Amino acid sequence: MNKHCLSVMIAASLLVPGAAMATNGMLPFGFGMKSKGMGGVGIALPQDSIAAATNPAGMVWVGNRVDFGLEAFYPDRSGSISGSQNPLFNGEFDGNETPGFYIPELGYNTLLNDDISFGVSLVGIGGMNVDYDQGIALFSANPQTQWQADTHAGIDLAAVQLSPSFAFKMGDHSLGLSVNLVAQQIKIHGIRNFQSPFVTTNPDAVSDNGYDKSYGAGLSLGWTGKFGDNLTIGAVYHSKNYMSKFDDYEGLLAEGGDLDTPAWYGLGFAWKADALTVALDITRIEYSGVNAISNGLQPLSLTYVCPPGAEANPECYAPTFAPGEQLGDSSGSGFGWNDIMVYKLGLSYKLNKQIMLRFGYSIGDQPIDDDQTLFNLLAPATIEEHITIGSTWTYKNGSEFTLYYMHAFENEVKGNSSIPPQMGGGEANISMAQDAWGMAYGWNF
């Protein structure tokens, strides 16, 4: 049975669709439906065989277990441009042309002996998605035709992670290691104005090239310790996942299409008293380690591109990035994201032998400064607060059915000196809210 379950896990990892979306910048707020019902806590509170995605040290406490889950994720994304010198650029944009996503997760764990476990967790580790129902003229208007109406602006980035893990106990403490194998894909469309040779290192690798795929790996190291009958403390470090480059978008993403997933680390506490469990996680996500995400918008100048005699024509001047600072360079413009802190609080209450109730709250920074909203029309990751509820029903045979719901409150970032005057000036504003529902089925064997 163990070999059969593991074979199913590995085969399923090859079939997981790429649709995923994130809530703490480009990362999810938690992994596993039980964890998500408690606001995403899990560093010191392993509850299922998805636990390695949060802290691999928790897997040895989970036992022999299999879990299957599916989440329906519905973000509400919008943007606007106002105050531009070119009236064609102003407008409000609905980013929900693709309304929702379905994200599976799988977990398997087995005890090799009383103190050592081997497990595999398969999860979506986030991404970015916005699909505007119309073109954004600032990104795709053609000075000769004035408008390309068929060019909708958007980005679709999704990543899935398969994590084989080992954990071992030493009395009341455990250590865990995961090797994180990651596949991601991206599609960017409707930003043809950035194909100019004055702003990019490769005009053919900026926009409208369909999906491109990337593969890579990283490591996770974790520890948990039990202190008395009530308190558990955990700590975890997830390295950056080092990814191959997106060749089809090397003229847009910094470092020639290099888009790694960021490192993150955290500390967790879980306190149990009879039927009540209270858990707290504190995490930090280091977007500064990925140039394509953290680089800010570089200064622009204007270059005269017409024959002599047309100097009075404003259309004869092309916005220009300095050499070494063009899109695709190591210092090329990115999304300008900052490192962020996230705080999660979760409660669970065992109502009776069959029913467990959960509640969670998460609050953290959003990564975007108000002068970096222009490129983030493609990645309006403005979420700061989540609230969650969940429950698990345990059947007589010991198997479990879990449900959860999450709402992320709408948050807007209004631009402040966000659009350079060389591009018409004005402000870009971005906003997002989210809802998600999830269910999972699992059992011990």
C-alpha positions in Angstrom: 0.0 0.0 0.0 2.8 2.4 0.8 4.5 1.9 -2.5 1.2 2.3 -4.4 0.4 5.6 -2.6 3.9 7.0 -3.4 3.6 6.0 -7.0 0.2 7.9 -7.3 1.8 10.9 -5.7 4.7 11.1 -8.1 2.5 10.5 -11.1 0.1 13.2 -10.0 2.9 15.7 -9.6 3.3 15.6 -13.4 -0.3 16.4 -14.0 -0.9 19.3 -11.7 -2.2 22.3 -13.7 -0.2 25.5 -13.4 -3.0 27.8 -12.2 -2.0 29.1 -8.8 -2.2 32.5 -7.1 -0.6 33.9 -4.1 -1.6 36.1 -1.2 1.6 37.2 0.6 3.2 38.8 -2.4 3.8 35.8 -4.7 3.6 33.1 -2.0 0.5 31.5 -0.4 -0.5 32.3 3.1 -0.3 28.6 4.1 -0.1 25.0 3.0 -2.7 22.3 3.7 -6.4 22.8 4.3 -6.1 22.3 8.1 -3.4 24.9 8.3 -5.3 27.3 6.0 -8.4 27.1 8.2 -6.1 28.4 11.0 -4.8 31.4 9.1 -1.8 29.5 7.6 0.0 28.5 10.8 2.0 25.3 10.8 5.7 25.9 11.7 5.1 24.3 15.2 1.8 22.6 14.4 2.0 19.7 11.8 -1.5 18.4 11.1 -1.3 16.4 7.9 1.1 15.0 5.3 1.3 18.5 3.6 3.3 19.7 6.6 6.7 19.4 4.8 5.7 22.4 2.6 5.8 24.5 5.8 8.2 22.7 8.1 9.7 19.3 7.2 10.6 18.6 10.8 6.9 18.2 11.6 6.5 15.1 9.3 7.9 12.7 11.9 5.0 13.6 14.2 2.3 13.1 11.6 2.7 9.3 11.3 1.7 7.1 8.3 -0.7 9.3 6.4 -2.1 10.3 3.0 -3.9 13.6 2.1 -5.6 14.9 -1.0 -6.9 18.5 -1.3 -8.4 20.9 -3.8 -8.8 24.7 -3.4 -10.9 27.1 -5.5 -9.3 30.5 -5.5 -11.0 33.7 -6.7 -9.0 37.0 -6.6 -10.6 40.3 -7.5 -8.0 42.4 -9.3 -8.2 45.9 -10.7 -6.1 48.8 -11.8 -6.4 52.4 -13.1 -4.3 55.2 -14.6 -5.2 58.8 -14.1 -3.7 62.2 -14.7 -1.7 61.2 -17.8 -0.8 63.9 -20.3 -2.1 61.5 -23.0 -5.9 61.1 -22.4 -5.7 57.8 -24.3 -3.7 56.3 -21.4 -6.2 57.1 -18.6 -8.9 54.6 -17.6 -10.0 51.9 -15.2 -9.2 48.3 -15.8 -10.9 45.1 -14.6 -8.3 42.3 -14.2 -10.7 39.4 -13.8 -11.0 38.2 -17.4 -9.8 34.9 -16.0 -12.0 34.7 -12.8 -10.7 31.8 -10.8 -8.3 28.9 -10.3 -8.3 25.4 -9.0 -5.3 24.3 -7.0 -4.7 20.7 -5.9 -2.4 19.5 -3.2 -1.2 16.0 -2.2 0.7 14.5 0.7 2.2 11.2 1.6 4.2 10.3 4.7 5.4 7.0 6.2 7.4 6.1 9.3 10.5 4.1 8.4 10.9 3.4 12.2 9.7 5.0 15.4 12.0 8.0 14.9 12.5 8.5 11.1 9.9 9.5 8.5 9.9 9.9 4.7 7.3 12.0 3.0 6.3 13.8 -0.2 4.3 17.0 -0.3 3.0 18.5 -3.5 1.6 22.0 -3.4 1.2 25.2 -5.5 3.7 27.7 -4.2 2.0 30.7 -5.7 2.6 33.1 -8.6 0.9 36.1 -10.1 -2.1 36.4 -12.3 -4.0 39.4 -13.8 -5.9 39.3 -17.0 -7.4 42.6 -18.0 -10.6 42.6 -20.0 -9.1 45.3 -22.3 -5.8 46.6 -23.4 -3.8 49.2 -21.3 -3.0 51.9 -23.9 0.2 52.9 -22.0 1.5 49.4 -22.5 0.3 48.6 -26.0 -0.9 51.7 -27.9 0.7 52.2 -31.3 1.4 55.9 -32.3 0.4 55.2 -35.9 -2.8 53.3 -35.3 -3.5 54.9 -31.9 -4.8 51.7 -30.4 -4.5 47.9 -30.7 -7.9 46.9 -29.4 -7.2 43.1 -29.5 -4.3 43.3 -27.1 -5.4 42.5 -23.6 -2.8 43.1 -20.9 -1.9 40.5 -18.4 0.5 38.0 -16.8 0.1 34.4 -15.7 2.8 33.0 -13.5 2.3 29.8 -11.6 4.7 27.5 -9.7 4.2 24.0 -8.3 6.6 22.3 -5.7 7.2 18.6 -5.0 9.1 18.2 -1.7 10.5 14.8 -0.8 11.4 15.0 2.9 13.1 13.2 5.7 12.6 13.9 9.4 13.9 12.3 12.6 13.2 12.5 16.3 15.6 12.9 19.1 13.4 12.6 22.2 11.2 15.6 22.3 12.9 17.3 19.4 12.9 16.7 15.6 14.9 17.9 12.6 13.7 17.8 9.0 15.1 18.3 5.5 13.2 18.8 2.2 14.5 18.9 -1.3 12.1 21.2 -3.1 11.7 20.5 -6.8 9.9 23.3 -8.6 8.3 23.8 -12.0 6.9 27.1 -13.1 5.4 28.7 -16.2 4.7 32.2 -17.3 2.8 34.0 -20.0 2.9 37.8 -20.5 0.8 39.7 -23.0 -0.3 43.1 -24.1 2.8 45.1 -23.2 4.2 45.6 -26.7 5.4 49.2 -26.0 8.3 47.7 -24.0 9.6 46.0 -27.2 11.5 49.2 -28.1 15.3 48.6 -28.5 15.7 51.7 -26.4 14.3 50.0 -23.3 15.0 46.2 -23.7 18.0 44.0 -24.4 15.8 41.7 -26.6 12.7 43.2 -28.3 11.6 39.7 -29.4 11.4 38.4 -25.8 9.2 40.8 -24.1 5.5 40.1 -24.8 3.0 37.8 -26.5 5.2 34.8 -26.7 2.8 32.3 -25.1 3.8 30.1 -22.2 7.4 29.4 -21.2 8.5 26.9 -18.6 11.2 27.0 -16.0 12.6 24.3 -13.6 14.7 24.5 -10.4 15.3 23.3 -6.9 16.0 24.5 -3.3 16.2 23.2 0.2 14.1 23.5 3.4 15.5 22.9 6.9 13.3 22.7 10.0 13.3 22.0 13.7 10.5 21.4 16.3 10.8 21.0 20.0 8.2 20.0 22.6 8.5 21.7 26.0 6.3 20.0 28.5 2.8 18.7 27.7 1.5 21.9 26.2 4.1 24.0 24.3 5.7 23.2 20.9 8.1 25.6 19.2 9.3 25.3 15.6 11.7 27.1 13.3 12.2 26.7 9.5 14.3 28.1 6.7 13.4 27.7 3.0 16.2 28.6 0.6 15.6 30.4 -2.6 14.5 28.0 -5.4 17.1 28.5 -8.1 15.3 28.3 -11.4 16.3 28.0 -15.0 15.6 31.1 -17.1 12.5 32.1 -19.1 14.2 32.5 -22.5 11.0 33.7 -24.1 10.9 36.7 -21.7 14.6 37.4 -21.3 14.0 40.9 -22.7 11.6 41.8 -19.9 12.7 40.0 -16.7 15.9 41.1 -15.1 19.0 38.9 -15.4 17.9 37.6 -18.8 14.7 36.0 -17.7 15.9 34.7 -14.3 12.9 34.5 -12.0 13.7 32.5 -8.8 11.2 32.0 -6.0 12.2 33.8 -2.9 13.7 32.5 0.3 11.6 32.7 3.5 12.0 31.7 7.1 10.0 31.7 10.3 9.4 30.9 13.9 6.2 29.2 15.2 4.6 28.4 18.6 1.7 26.1 19.4 0.0 25.8 22.8 -2.5 23.0 23.6 -4.8 22.8 26.6 -7.5 20.1 26.5 -9.7 20.7 23.5 -8.1 24.1 22.5 -5.0 24.8 20.5 -3.5 28.2 19.9 -0.8 28.7 17.3 1.3 31.7 16.2 3.7 31.9 13.2 6.0 34.8 12.4 7.6 34.7 8.9 9.8 36.9 6.7 9.9 36.6 2.9 13.0 37.9 1.2 12.0 39.3 -2.2 15.2 41.4 -2.2 17.1 38.2 -3.2 15.4 38.1 -6.7 16.3 40.9 -9.0 13.3 40.5 -11.4 11.0 41.0 -8.4 12.9 43.5 -6.3 14.5 45.9 -8.8 12.7 49.2 -8.9 11.7 51.2 -12.0 14.9 52.7 -13.5 15.1 56.4 -14.5 14.1 57.1 -18.1 15.4 59.7 -20.6 14.2 60.6 -24.1 16.0 59.8 -27.4 15.3 61.6 -30.6 14.5 59.0 -33.3 13.3 61.1 -36.3 15.2 62.7 -39.2 16.4 66.3 -38.6 13.6 68.9 -38.7 11.0 67.2 -36.7 12.3 68.1 -33.2 9.0 69.8 -32.3 7.0 66.5 -32.8 6.7 64.7 -29.4 6.2 61.4 -31.1 9.9 61.6 -32.3 11.2 61.0 -28.8 11.4 57.5 -27.4 11.6 56.7 -23.7 15.1 55.2 -23.1 16.7 53.3 -20.2 20.5 53.8 -19.8 22.9 51.0 -21.0 23.1 48.3 -18.3 19.6 49.3 -17.0 17.5 48.1 -19.8 14.8 45.5 -19.3 16.5 42.1 -19.2 19.7 43.5 -17.7 20.7 42.5 -14.1 19.8 46.0 -13.0 16.8 46.3 -15.3 13.5 47.4 -14.0 11.4 44.9 -12.0 8.3 45.1 -9.8 10.1 46.9 -7.0 9.0 44.6 -4.2 10.3 44.9 -0.6 10.9 42.1 1.9 7.8 41.5 4.1 6.9 40.3 7.5 3.8 38.2 8.0 2.1 37.3 11.4 -0.4 34.4 11.6 -2.7 33.4 14.5 -4.7 30.2 14.5 -7.2 28.6 16.9 -8.7 25.1 16.8 -11.3 23.6 19.2 -12.2 19.9 19.3 -15.9 20.1 19.8 -16.3 16.3 20.2 -14.8 13.1 18.8 -16.0 13.8 15.3 -15.8 17.6 14.8 -12.8 20.0 15.0 -13.4 23.7 14.5 -10.8 26.3 13.3 -10.3 30.0 13.0 -7.4 32.1 11.8 -6.2 35.6 11.1 -3.1 36.7 9.2 -1.7 40.2 8.8 1.4 41.3 7.1 3.1 43.9 4.9 2.3 44.2 1.2 5.5 44.5 -0.8 4.8 47.5 -3.2 5.8 51.1 -2.5 3.5 53.8 -4.0 6.1 54.9 -6.5 6.3 51.3 -7.9 2.7 50.7 -9.0 3.2 51.1 -12.8 4.7 47.6 -13.5 2.6 46.2 -10.7 -0.5 46.8 -12.8 0.6 43.3 -13.9 1.1 42.1 -10.3 -1.3 43.9 -8.0 -0.2 41.9 -4.9 -1.6 44.4 -2.4 -3.1 42.0 0.2 -2.3 42.5 3.9 -5.1 40.8 5.9 -6.8 37.4 5.8 -9.5 35.8 7.9 -10.2 32.1 7.8 -12.6 29.5 9.2 -12.5 25.7 8.8 -13.6 22.4 10.2 -12.7 18.7 10.1 -15.2 15.8 10.4 -13.7 12.5 11.5 -15.5 9.3 10.3 -15.8 6.1 12.3 -13.0 4.5 10.2 -10.6 7.3 11.2 -10.6 9.1 7.8 -11.1 12.8 7.8 -12.9 15.4 5.6 -11.8 19.0 6.0 -13.3 22.3 4.7 -12.0 25.8 4.9 -12.8 29.3 3.7 -10.6 32.4 3.4 -11.3 36.0 2.7 -8.5 38.5 2.1 -9.7 42.1 2.6 -9.4 44.5 -0.3 -6.4 46.8 -0.2 -5.5 49.5 -2.6 -2.1 51.1 -3.3 -2.4 54.5 -4.9 0.5 55.6 -7.0 2.7 58.6 -6.1 5.1 59.7 -8.8 4.5 56.3 -10.3 4.5 57.0 -14.0 7.6 58.8 -15.4 7.0 62.0 -17.3 8.7 60.4 -20.3 5.8 58.0 -20.5 3.1 60.7 -20.1 3.1 61.1 -16.3 0.1 60.5 -14.1 -0.5 57.8 -11.5 -1.1 54.0 -11.6 -3.3 52.6 -8.9 -3.8 48.9 -8.0 -6.2 46.9 -5.9 -7.0 43.3 -4.9 -9.3 41.3 -2.7 -9.5 37.5 -2.5 -11.8 34.6 -1.6 -10.9 30.9 -1.5 -12.6 27.6 -0.6 -10.9 24.4 0.0 -11.6 20.7 0.9 -9.4 17.8 1.7 -9.7 14.1 2.5 -7.0 12.2 4.4 -6.4 9.1 6.5 -3.8 7.4 8.6 -2.6 3.9 7.6 
